Amino acid sequence: MSSFSTLIAGMRKEARIVAVLPVKISPVDRPAETLHGCTCNVSSKGASLMKISGIAAGDVIWIARQNKRAKFKVSWVGADGERAGQMGVESLEPEKFIWDDELRNRLA
């Protein structure tokens, strides 16, 4: 892990788990539009996803995993460096845990 990655990991408020999970994404303002994506890592209150064209920092989106759905805000979209091709999201409904139950146990 590079020194930058180590610094960022040390600044995180919560644990993250590397998990590649398929998800469906819909912009809140265009709920009929369903985009397919996948996570890179997850936490109890957010995730890093593979970047999706047309989604920008500040956008509010729905993320659905299996039969669960929650609203998230796009915190950042990587342009280059280690975050290139990824975007970070923060849950606007942290009481809803949409990831698998096994991940809930590992994050507890």
MOPAC internal coordinates of N, CA, C and O (Angstrom, degrees):
PM7 1SCF
backbone

  N    0.0000 0     0.00 0     0.00 0    0    0    0
  C    1.4461 1     0.00 0     0.00 0    1    0    0
  C    1.5290 1   107.96 1     0.00 0    2    1    0
  O    1.2310 1   120.17 1   -45.52 1    3    2    1
  N    1.3332 1   117.28 1   134.48 1    3    2    1
  C    1.4570 1   120.21 1  -179.91 1    5    3    2
  C    1.5231 1   110.00 1   -70.41 1    6    5    3
  O    1.2310 1   120.80 1   -14.50 1    7    6    5
  N    1.3279 1   116.08 1   165.50 1    7    6    5
  C    1.4646 1   119.23 1  -179.75 1    9    7    6
  C    1.5262 1   111.32 1   -64.26 1   10    9    7
  O    1.2310 1   120.15 1   146.71 1   11   10    9
  N    1.3578 1   117.31 1   -33.29 1   11   10    9
  C    1.4622 1   120.77 1   176.84 1   13   11   10
  C    1.5274 1   109.97 1   -63.72 1   14   13   11
  O    1.2310 1   120.34 1   133.80 1   15   14   13
  N    1.3272 1   116.96 1   -46.20 1   15   14   13
  C    1.4721 1   120.83 1   179.18 1   17   15   14
  C    1.5162 1   111.04 1   -61.51 1   18   17   15
  O    1.2310 1   120.53 1   139.12 1   19   18   17
  N    1.3064 1   116.59 1   -40.88 1   19   18   17
  C    1.4628 1   121.05 1   178.69 1   21   19   18
  C    1.5168 1   110.38 1   -63.34 1   22   21   19
  O    1.2310 1   120.16 1   137.34 1   23   22   21
  N    1.3260 1   117.29 1   -42.66 1   23   22   21
  C    1.4579 1   121.34 1   178.71 1   25   23   22
  C    1.5204 1   111.06 1   -62.36 1   26   25   23
  O    1.2310 1   120.25 1   132.19 1   27   26   25
  N    1.3290 1   117.13 1   -47.81 1   27   26   25
  C    1.4646 1   121.32 1  -179.84 1   29   27   26
  C    1.5274 1   110.14 1   -62.62 1   30   29   27
  O    1.2310 1   120.11 1   134.64 1   31   30   29
  N    1.3243 1   117.40 1   -45.36 1   31   30   29
  C    1.4652 1   120.67 1   179.63 1   33   31   30
  C    1.5175 1   110.39 1   -59.38 1   34   33   31
  O    1.2310 1   119.96 1   143.01 1   35   34   33
  N    1.3335 1   117.68 1   -36.99 1   35   34   33
  C    1.4525 1   121.13 1   178.69 1   37   35   34
  C    1.5148 1   112.96 1   -70.10 1   38   37   35
  O    1.2310 1   119.99 1   155.94 1   39   38   37
  N    1.3286 1   117.62 1   -24.06 1   39   38   37
  C    1.4555 1   122.28 1  -178.92 1   41   39   38
  C    1.5262 1   112.02 1   -85.20 1   42   41   39
  O    1.2310 1   119.67 1   162.78 1   43   42   41
  N    1.3209 1   118.24 1   -17.22 1   43   42   41
  C    1.4558 1   121.09 1  -177.52 1   45   43   42
  C    1.5186 1   109.96 1   -63.92 1   46   45   43
  O    1.2310 1   121.34 1   -35.82 1   47   46   45
  N    1.3286 1   115.05 1   144.18 1   47   46   45
  C    1.4539 1   121.00 1  -178.48 1   49   47   46
  C    1.5157 1   112.27 1   -84.04 1   50   49   47
  O    1.2310 1   120.35 1   162.69 1   51   50   49
  N    1.3268 1   116.93 1   -17.31 1   51   50   49
  C    1.4557 1   119.96 1  -175.58 1   53   51   50
  C    1.5257 1   110.83 1  -144.77 1   54   53   51
  O    1.2310 1   121.28 1   -18.22 1   55   54   53
  N    1.3121 1   115.15 1   161.78 1   55   54   53
  C    1.4570 1   121.13 1  -179.24 1   57   55   54
  C    1.5174 1   110.99 1   -69.83 1   58   57   55
  O    1.2310 1   121.28 1   -32.69 1   59   58   57
  N    1.3204 1   115.16 1   147.31 1   59   58   57
  C    1.4675 1   121.97 1   174.50 1   61   59   58
  C    1.5123 1   107.76 1  -123.66 1   62   61   59
  O    1.2310 1   121.73 1   -32.71 1   63   62   61
  N    1.3213 1   114.28 1   147.29 1   63   62   61
  C    1.4564 1   121.02 1   178.80 1   65   63   62
  C    1.5180 1   108.23 1  -122.23 1   66   65   63
  O    1.2310 1   120.72 1   -48.31 1   67   66   65
  N    1.3333 1   116.23 1   131.69 1   67   66   65
  C    1.4578 1   119.58 1   174.65 1   69   67   66
  C    1.5219 1   107.02 1   -66.35 1   70   69   67
  O    1.2310 1   120.83 1   -58.60 1   71   70   69
  N    1.3190 1   116.01 1   121.40 1   71   70   69
  C    1.4643 1   121.33 1  -178.57 1   73   71   70
  C    1.5221 1   108.75 1  -153.45 1   74   73   71
  O    1.2310 1   120.78 1   -60.67 1   75   74   73
  N    1.3064 1   116.11 1   119.33 1   75   74   73
  C    1.4583 1   121.23 1   177.49 1   77   75   74
  C    1.5270 1   106.87 1   -98.62 1   78   77   75
  O    1.2310 1   121.60 1   -75.83 1   79   78   77
  N    1.3432 1   114.53 1   104.17 1   79   78   77
  C    1.4592 1   121.39 1  -176.02 1   81   79   78
  C    1.5231 1   109.72 1  -124.86 1   82   81   79
  O    1.2310 1   119.66 1   -47.18 1   83   82   81
  N    1.3294 1   118.25 1   132.82 1   83   82   81
  C    1.4633 1   118.92 1   174.85 1   85   83   82
  C    1.5245 1   110.09 1   -70.70 1   86   85   83
  O    1.2310 1   120.82 1   -41.02 1   87   86   85
  N    1.3302 1   116.03 1   138.98 1   87   86   85
  C    1.4617 1   122.07 1   179.02 1   89   87   86
  C    1.5204 1   109.29 1  -137.89 1   90   89   87
  O    1.2310 1   121.37 1   -19.25 1   91   90   89
  N    1.3225 1   114.99 1   160.75 1   91   90   89
  C    1.4539 1   121.50 1   172.53 1   93   91   90
  C    1.5181 1   107.24 1  -112.22 1   94   93   91
  O    1.2310 1   120.82 1   -43.61 1   95   94   93
  N    1.3166 1   116.03 1   136.39 1   95   94   93
  C    1.4575 1   122.09 1  -175.87 1   97   95   94
  C    1.5201 1   109.16 1  -123.81 1   98   97   95
  O    1.2310 1   121.17 1   -45.13 1   99   98   97
  N    1.3273 1   115.36 1   134.87 1   99   98   97
  C    1.4625 1   121.36 1   176.24 1  101   99   98
  C    1.5172 1   108.52 1  -134.91 1  102  101   99
  O    1.2310 1   119.97 1   -53.55 1  103  102  101
  N    1.3282 1   117.67 1   126.45 1  103  102  101
  C    1.4650 1   118.74 1   173.71 1  105  103  102
  C    1.5308 1   109.30 1   -62.28 1  106  105  103
  O    1.2310 1   119.98 1   -41.37 1  107  106  105
  N    1.3242 1   117.64 1   138.63 1  107  106  105
  C    1.4635 1   121.65 1  -177.97 1  109  107  106
  C    1.5295 1   110.72 1   -58.68 1  110  109  107
  O    1.2310 1   120.52 1   144.37 1  111  110  109
  N    1.3244 1   116.61 1   -35.63 1  111  110  109
  C    1.4571 1   119.55 1  -179.00 1  113  111  110
  C    1.5418 1   113.31 1   -82.42 1  114  113  111
  O    1.2310 1   120.51 1   174.25 1  115  114  113
  N    1.3371 1   116.63 1    -5.75 1  115  114  113
  C    1.4738 1   121.67 1   176.62 1  117  115  114
  C    1.5360 1   109.07 1  -137.95 1  118  117  115
  O    1.2310 1   119.91 1  -115.92 1  119  118  117
  N    1.3375 1   117.78 1    64.08 1  119  118  117
  C    1.4660 1   120.76 1  -171.39 1  121  119  118
  C    1.5322 1   114.41 1   -62.76 1  122  121  119
  O    1.2310 1   119.64 1   157.32 1  123  122  121
  N    1.3187 1   118.29 1   -22.68 1  123  122  121
  C    1.4689 1   120.03 1   179.63 1  125  123  122
  C    1.5304 1   111.64 1   -76.87 1  126  125  123
  O    1.2310 1   120.27 1   165.01 1  127  126  125
  N    1.3226 1   117.09 1   -14.99 1  127  126  125
  C    1.4656 1   121.89 1  -179.96 1  129  127  126
  C    1.5233 1   109.01 1   -85.83 1  130  129  127
  O    1.2310 1   120.41 1   -64.18 1  131  130  129
  N    1.3279 1   116.82 1   115.82 1  131  130  129
  C    1.4604 1   120.87 1   179.68 1  133  131  130
  C    1.5161 1   109.59 1  -111.45 1  134  133  131
  O    1.2310 1   120.95 1   -56.00 1  135  134  133
  N    1.3144 1   115.78 1   124.00 1  135  134  133
  C    1.4601 1   122.76 1   178.35 1  137  135  134
  C    1.5202 1   107.88 1  -111.95 1  138  137  135
  O    1.2310 1   120.72 1   -34.41 1  139  138  137
  N    1.3115 1   116.24 1   145.59 1  139  138  137
  C    1.4619 1   120.41 1   178.85 1  141  139  138
  C    1.5177 1   109.01 1  -100.66 1  142  141  139
  O    1.2310 1   120.94 1   -43.75 1  143  142  141
  N    1.3301 1   115.81 1   136.25 1  143  142  141
  C    1.4530 1   120.98 1  -179.83 1  145  143  142
  C    1.5090 1   110.64 1  -147.61 1  146  145  143
  O    1.2310 1   121.34 1     5.49 1  147  146  145
  N    1.3255 1   115.04 1  -174.51 1  147  146  145
  C    1.4668 1   118.92 1   175.11 1  149  147  146
  C    1.5179 1   109.44 1  -150.66 1  150  149  147
  O    1.2310 1   121.63 1   -27.76 1  151  150  149
  N    1.3139 1   114.48 1   152.24 1  151  150  149
  C    1.4565 1   121.39 1   179.44 1  153  151  150
  C    1.5241 1   109.72 1   -81.73 1  154  153  151
  O    1.2310 1   121.33 1   -22.69 1  155  154  153
  N    1.3196 1   115.07 1   157.31 1  155  154  153
  C    1.4681 1   122.31 1   170.74 1  157  155  154
  C    1.5242 1   108.82 1  -105.24 1  158  157  155
  O    1.2310 1   121.59 1   138.46 1  159  158  157
  N    1.3413 1   114.57 1   -41.54 1  159  158  157
  C    1.4633 1   121.10 1   174.51 1  161  159  158
  C    1.5161 1   107.78 1  -153.88 1  162  161  159
  O    1.2310 1   121.36 1   -19.78 1  163  162  161
  N    1.3195 1   115.00 1   160.22 1  163  162  161
  C    1.4638 1   120.34 1  -178.01 1  165  163  162
  C    1.5189 1   110.17 1  -134.88 1  166  165  163
  O    1.2310 1   121.68 1   -22.54 1  167  166  165
  N    1.3244 1   114.39 1   157.46 1  167  166  165
  C    1.4539 1   122.10 1   172.27 1  169  167  166
  C    1.5227 1   106.35 1  -137.14 1  170  169  167
  O    1.2310 1   120.30 1     0.75 1  171  170  169
  N    1.3101 1   117.03 1  -179.25 1  171  170  169
  C    1.4586 1   118.67 1  -179.08 1  173  171  170
  C    1.5247 1   111.83 1   -70.76 1  174  173  171
  O    1.2310 1   120.02 1   159.94 1  175  174  173
  N    1.3361 1   117.57 1   -20.06 1  175  174  173
  C    1.4670 1   119.95 1  -176.39 1  177  175  174
  C    1.5213 1   114.18 1  -125.44 1  178  177  175
  O    1.2310 1   119.49 1  -170.74 1  179  178  177
  N    1.3164 1   118.57 1     9.26 1  179  178  177
  C    1.4552 1   119.90 1  -179.05 1  181  179  178
  C    1.5058 1   112.23 1  -173.76 1  182  181  179
  O    1.2310 1   121.46 1     9.36 1  183  182  181
  N    1.3313 1   114.81 1  -170.64 1  183  182  181
  C    1.4562 1   120.35 1  -179.85 1  185  183  182
  C    1.5158 1   109.65 1  -166.49 1  186  185  183
  O    1.2310 1   121.41 1   -16.90 1  187  186  185
  N    1.3209 1   114.91 1   163.10 1  187  186  185
  C    1.4529 1   122.07 1   166.32 1  189  187  186
  C    1.5162 1   105.36 1  -109.29 1  190  189  187
  O    1.2310 1   121.19 1   -46.05 1  191  190  189
  N    1.3173 1   115.32 1   133.95 1  191  190  189
  C    1.4625 1   121.71 1  -179.02 1  193  191  190
  C    1.5136 1   109.40 1  -121.99 1  194  193  191
  O    1.2310 1   120.84 1   -19.62 1  195  194  193
  N    1.3150 1   116.00 1   160.38 1  195  194  193
  C    1.4500 1   119.52 1   168.95 1  197  195  194
  C    1.5223 1   106.65 1   -67.10 1  198  197  195
  O    1.2310 1   120.71 1   -43.81 1  199  198  197
  N    1.3135 1   116.25 1   136.19 1  199  198  197
  C    1.4644 1   122.41 1  -176.05 1  201  199  198
  C    1.5263 1   110.39 1   -59.70 1  202  201  199
  O    1.2310 1   120.90 1   -39.80 1  203  202  201
  N    1.3285 1   115.88 1   140.20 1  203  202  201
  C    1.4535 1   122.48 1  -179.93 1  205  203  202
  C    1.5198 1   108.43 1  -119.14 1  206  205  203
  O    1.2310 1   121.23 1   -52.28 1  207  206  205
  N    1.3152 1   115.25 1   127.72 1  207  206  205
  C    1.4537 1   121.11 1   179.75 1  209  207  206
  C    1.5311 1   110.41 1   -57.94 1  210  209  207
  O    1.2310 1   120.72 1   -43.92 1  211  210  209
  N    1.3172 1   116.23 1   136.08 1  211  210  209
  C    1.4605 1   121.26 1   178.38 1  213  211  210
  C    1.5152 1   114.37 1    90.37 1  214  213  211
  O    1.2310 1   119.75 1   175.51 1  215  214  213
  N    1.3351 1   118.08 1    -4.49 1  215  214  213
  C    1.4651 1   122.34 1   177.91 1  217  215  214
  C    1.5307 1   107.10 1  -107.55 1  218  217  215
  O    1.2310 1   120.57 1   -50.55 1  219  218  217
  N    1.3277 1   116.51 1   129.45 1  219  218  217
  C    1.4668 1   121.12 1  -175.80 1  221  219  218
  C    1.5233 1   111.01 1  -124.34 1  222  221  219
  O    1.2310 1   120.91 1   -17.83 1  223  222  221
  N    1.3277 1   115.86 1   162.17 1  223  222  221
  C    1.4666 1   121.16 1   175.65 1  225  223  222
  C    1.5233 1   108.82 1   -56.78 1  226  225  223
  O    1.2310 1   120.95 1   -44.04 1  227  226  225
  N    1.3313 1   115.79 1   135.96 1  227  226  225
  C    1.4549 1   121.86 1  -178.71 1  229  227  226
  C    1.5164 1   113.63 1    96.25 1  230  229  227
  O    1.2310 1   120.14 1   161.68 1  231  230  229
  N    1.3401 1   117.33 1   -18.32 1  231  230  229
  C    1.4714 1   120.35 1   178.69 1  233  231  230
  C    1.5193 1   110.36 1   -66.07 1  234  233  231
  O    1.2310 1   120.45 1   -33.51 1  235  234  233
  N    1.3127 1   116.75 1   146.49 1  235  234  233
  C    1.4622 1   122.71 1   173.52 1  237  235  234
  C    1.5259 1   106.23 1  -105.69 1  238  237  235
  O    1.2310 1   121.40 1   -50.82 1  239  238  237
  N    1.3359 1   114.93 1   129.18 1  239  238  237
  C    1.4691 1   120.98 1  -175.20 1  241  239  238
  C    1.5206 1   110.59 1  -133.13 1  242  241  239
  O    1.2310 1   121.44 1   -23.03 1  243  242  241
  N    1.3212 1   114.86 1   156.97 1  243  242  241
  C    1.4580 1   121.51 1   167.98 1  245  243  242
  C    1.5151 1   106.94 1   -92.95 1  246  245  243
  O    1.2310 1   120.08 1   -43.32 1  247  246  245
  N    1.3272 1   117.44 1   136.68 1  247  246  245
  C    1.4614 1   121.50 1   170.83 1  249  247  246
  C    1.5162 1   106.49 1  -120.83 1  250  249  247
  O    1.2310 1   121.27 1   -52.62 1  251  250  249
  N    1.3365 1   115.18 1   127.38 1  251  250  249
  C    1.4584 1   121.14 1   179.61 1  253  251  250
  C    1.5265 1   109.11 1  -116.17 1  254  253  251
  O    1.2310 1   121.43 1   -43.67 1  255  254  253
  N    1.3106 1   114.86 1   136.33 1  255  254  253
  C    1.4692 1   123.02 1   176.22 1  257  255  254
  C    1.5165 1   106.29 1  -132.98 1  258  257  255
  O    1.2310 1   120.76 1   -63.93 1  259  258  257
  N    1.3252 1   116.14 1   116.07 1  259  258  257
  C    1.4511 1   123.09 1  -174.52 1  261  259  258
  C    1.5221 1   108.72 1    54.91 1  262  261  259
  O    1.2310 1   118.78 1    59.52 1  263  262  261
  N    1.3051 1   119.93 1  -120.48 1  263  262  261
  C    1.4708 1   120.75 1  -177.55 1  265  263  262
  C    1.5335 1   112.55 1  -102.49 1  266  265  263
  O    1.2310 1   119.86 1  -162.41 1  267  266  265
  N    1.3411 1   117.88 1    17.59 1  267  266  265
  C    1.4669 1   122.20 1  -179.06 1  269  267  266
  C    1.5281 1   109.50 1  -115.34 1  270  269  267
  O    1.2310 1   121.13 1   -32.51 1  271  270  269
  N    1.3291 1   115.45 1   147.49 1  271  270  269
  C    1.4624 1   120.41 1  -178.46 1  273  271  270
  C    1.5244 1   109.88 1  -146.58 1  274  273  271
  O    1.2310 1   121.19 1   -36.55 1  275  274  273
  N    1.3285 1   115.34 1   143.45 1  275  274  273
  C    1.4661 1   120.35 1   176.75 1  277  275  274
  C    1.5246 1   109.27 1  -148.67 1  278  277  275
  O    1.2310 1   121.72 1   -19.52 1  279  278  277
  N    1.3224 1   114.31 1   160.48 1  279  278  277
  C    1.4576 1   121.87 1  -179.74 1  281  279  278
  C    1.5285 1   108.99 1   -92.46 1  282  281  279
  O    1.2310 1   120.96 1   -45.05 1  283  282  281
  N    1.3421 1   115.77 1   134.95 1  283  282  281
  C    1.4565 1   122.71 1  -179.94 1  285  283  282
  C    1.5183 1   109.87 1  -131.09 1  286  285  283
  O    1.2310 1   120.98 1   -24.69 1  287  286  285
  N    1.3252 1   115.73 1   155.31 1  287  286  285
  C    1.4670 1   121.57 1   173.32 1  289  287  286
  C    1.5251 1   107.47 1  -110.83 1  290  289  287
  O    1.2310 1   120.70 1   -45.18 1  291  290  289
  N    1.3257 1   116.27 1   134.82 1  291  290  289
  C    1.4600 1   121.05 1   177.33 1  293  291  290
  C    1.5269 1   107.39 1   -75.68 1  294  293  291
  O    1.2310 1   120.52 1   -65.82 1  295  294  293
  N    1.3272 1   116.61 1   114.18 1  295  294  293
  C    1.4627 1   122.40 1  -177.20 1  297  295  294
  C    1.5245 1   111.93 1   -82.83 1  298  297  295
  O    1.2310 1   120.61 1   140.29 1  299  298  297
  N    1.3251 1   116.43 1   -39.71 1  299  298  297
  C    1.4560 1   120.94 1  -178.07 1  301  299  298
  C    1.5166 1   109.99 1  -154.49 1  302  301  299
  O    1.2310 1   121.50 1   -25.37 1  303  302  301
  N    1.3178 1   114.73 1   154.63 1  303  302  301
  C    1.4654 1   122.23 1   173.93 1  305  303  302
  C    1.5178 1   106.16 1  -128.81 1  306  305  303
  O    1.2310 1   120.64 1   -60.70 1  307  306  305
  N    1.3255 1   116.39 1   119.30 1  307  306  305
  C    1.4637 1   121.05 1  -177.09 1  309  307  306
  C    1.5184 1   112.31 1   -69.92 1  310  309  307
  O    1.2310 1   120.93 1   -46.67 1  311  310  309
  N    1.3193 1   115.82 1   133.33 1  311  310  309
  C    1.4567 1   121.01 1   179.14 1  313  311  310
  C    1.5265 1   110.76 1  -101.56 1  314  313  311
  O    1.2310 1   120.61 1   137.54 1  315  314  313
  N    1.3136 1   116.44 1   -42.46 1  315  314  313
  C    1.4606 1   119.62 1   179.16 1  317  315  314
  C    1.5210 1   108.93 1  -154.46 1  318  317  315
  O    1.2310 1   120.39 1    -0.43 1  319  318  317
  N    1.2939 1   116.85 1   179.57 1  319  318  317
  C    1.4596 1   120.99 1  -178.32 1  321  319  318
  C    1.5178 1   111.51 1    74.60 1  322  321  319
  O    1.2310 1   120.68 1    27.46 1  323  322  321
  N    1.3191 1   116.31 1  -152.54 1  323  322  321
  C    1.4635 1   121.15 1  -175.76 1  325  323  322
  C    1.5174 1   113.51 1   -65.55 1  326  325  323
  O    1.2310 1   119.87 1   155.54 1  327  326  325
  N    1.3255 1   117.86 1   -24.46 1  327  326  325
  C    1.4638 1   121.25 1  -177.90 1  329  327  326
  C    1.5255 1   112.87 1   -93.40 1  330  329  327
  O    1.2310 1   119.75 1  -179.80 1  331  330  329
  N    1.3077 1   118.09 1     0.20 1  331  330  329
  C    1.4634 1   120.77 1  -179.15 1  333  331  330
  C    1.5221 1   109.77 1   -56.35 1  334  333  331
  O    1.2310 1   120.82 1   -45.52 1  335  334  333
  N    1.3095 1   116.04 1   134.48 1  335  334  333
  C    1.4619 1   120.50 1   178.68 1  337  335  334
  C    1.5124 1   114.66 1    81.50 1  338  337  335
  O    1.2310 1   120.30 1  -173.90 1  339  338  337
  N    1.3405 1   117.03 1     6.10 1  339  338  337
  C    1.4597 1   120.52 1  -179.75 1  341  339  338
  C    1.5234 1   110.37 1  -126.76 1  342  341  339
  O    1.2310 1   121.33 1   -15.19 1  343  342  341
  N    1.3207 1   115.06 1   164.81 1  343  342  341
  C    1.4628 1   121.30 1   172.34 1  345  343  342
  C    1.5186 1   108.22 1  -142.81 1  346  345  343
  O    1.2310 1   121.04 1   -31.80 1  347  346  345
  N    1.3233 1   115.62 1   148.20 1  347  346  345
  C    1.4540 1   121.12 1  -179.94 1  349  347  346
  C    1.5136 1   110.54 1  -106.29 1  350  349  347
  O    1.2310 1   120.92 1   -40.31 1  351  350  349
  N    1.3225 1   115.85 1   139.69 1  351  350  349
  C    1.4588 1   120.81 1   179.02 1  353  351  350
  C    1.5213 1   109.94 1  -127.26 1  354  353  351
  O    1.2310 1   121.44 1   -32.39 1  355  354  353
  N    1.3248 1   114.86 1   147.61 1  355  354  353
  C    1.4615 1   122.29 1   178.40 1  357  355  354
  C    1.5205 1   108.25 1  -121.83 1  358  357  355
  O    1.2310 1   120.32 1   -47.18 1  359  358  357
  N    1.3110 1   116.99 1   132.82 1  359  358  357
  C    1.4610 1   120.99 1  -177.59 1  361  359  358
  C    1.5187 1   111.63 1   -67.85 1  362  361  359
  O    1.2310 1   120.99 1   -46.20 1  363  362  361
  N    1.3142 1   115.71 1   133.80 1  363  362  361
  C    1.4606 1   121.71 1   172.48 1  365  363  362
  C    1.5294 1   110.37 1   -94.50 1  366  365  363
  O    1.2310 1   121.15 1   175.52 1  367  366  365
  N    1.3296 1   115.41 1    -4.48 1  367  366  365
  C    1.4664 1   122.52 1   177.32 1  369  367  366
  C    1.5327 1   108.41 1  -132.44 1  370  369  367
  O    1.2310 1   120.14 1  -113.33 1  371  370  369
  N    1.3470 1   117.34 1    66.67 1  371  370  369
  C    1.4677 1   120.15 1  -173.75 1  373  371  370
  C    1.5228 1   114.62 1   -61.08 1  374  373  371
  O    1.2310 1   120.27 1   163.03 1  375  374  373
  N    1.3209 1   117.08 1   -16.97 1  375  374  373
  C    1.4684 1   118.73 1   177.17 1  377  375  374
  C    1.5330 1   111.58 1   -72.95 1  378  377  375
  O    1.2310 1   120.40 1   164.58 1  379  378  377
  N    1.3178 1   116.84 1   -15.42 1  379  378  377
  C    1.4666 1   121.30 1   177.77 1  381  379  378
  C    1.5295 1   108.49 1   -97.43 1  382  381  379
  O    1.2310 1   120.62 1   -59.87 1  383  382  381
  N    1.3122 1   116.42 1   120.13 1  383  382  381
  C    1.4654 1   122.21 1   178.00 1  385  383  382
  C    1.5173 1   107.18 1  -106.68 1  386  385  383
  O    1.2310 1   120.19 1   -73.00 1  387  386  385
  N    1.3247 1   117.24 1   107.00 1  387  386  385
  C    1.4660 1   119.90 1  -173.48 1  389  387  386
  C    1.5224 1   113.14 1   -94.30 1  390  389  387
  O    1.2310 1   119.86 1   171.56 1  391  390  389
  N    1.3240 1   117.88 1    -8.44 1  391  390  389
  C    1.4580 1   120.02 1  -179.39 1  393  391  390
  C    1.5335 1   109.97 1   -79.37 1  394  393  391
  O    1.2310 1   120.35 1    -6.71 1  395  394  393
  N    1.2931 1   116.94 1   173.29 1  395  394  393
  C    1.4605 1   122.14 1  -177.55 1  397  395  394
  C    1.5313 1   111.60 1   -63.19 1  398  397  395
  O    1.2310 1   120.82 1   -29.10 1  399  398  397
  N    1.3387 1   116.03 1   150.90 1  399  398  397
  C    1.4631 1   120.91 1  -179.95 1  401  399  398
  C    1.5289 1   112.11 1   -60.14 1  402  401  399
  O    1.2310 1   120.27 1   145.58 1  403  402  401
  N    1.3231 1   117.08 1   -34.42 1  403  402  401
  C    1.4635 1   120.51 1   178.14 1  405  403  402
  C    1.5320 1   110.14 1   -59.84 1  406  405  403
  O    1.2310 1   120.37 1   140.55 1  407  406  405
  N    1.3375 1   116.89 1   -39.45 1  407  406  405
  C    1.4643 1   120.52 1   178.87 1  409  407  406
  C    1.5270 1   110.99 1   -69.04 1  410  409  407
  O    1.2310 1   120.26 1   144.22 1  411  410  409
  N    1.3248 1   117.11 1   -35.78 1  411  410  409
  C    1.4655 1   120.35 1   176.71 1  413  411  410
  C    1.5294 1   109.59 1   -57.84 1  414  413  411
  O    1.2310 1   120.72 1   135.26 1  415  414  413
  N    1.3113 1   116.24 1   -44.74 1  415  414  413
  C    1.4711 1   120.88 1  -179.89 1  417  415  414
  C    1.5341 1   111.49 1   -64.36 1  418  417  415
  O    1.2310 1   120.31 1   141.35 1  419  418  417
  N    1.3316 1   117.01 1   -38.65 1  419  418  417
  C    1.4571 1   120.47 1  -179.08 1  421  419  418
  C    1.5257 1   111.78 1   -72.98 1  422  421  419
  O    1.2310 1   119.89 1   153.54 1  423  422  421
  N    1.3141 1   117.82 1   -26.46 1  423  422  421
  C    1.4713 1   121.66 1   179.99 1  425  423  422
  C    1.5215 1   112.49 1   -87.00 1  426  425  423
  O    1.2310 1   120.44 1   166.24 1  427  426  425
  N    1.3281 1   116.76 1   -13.76 1  427  426  425
  C    1.4771 1   120.92 1  -177.15 1  429  427  426
  C    1.5004 1   111.93 1   -70.15 1  430  429  427
  O    1.2310 1   120.10 1   180.00 1  431  430  429

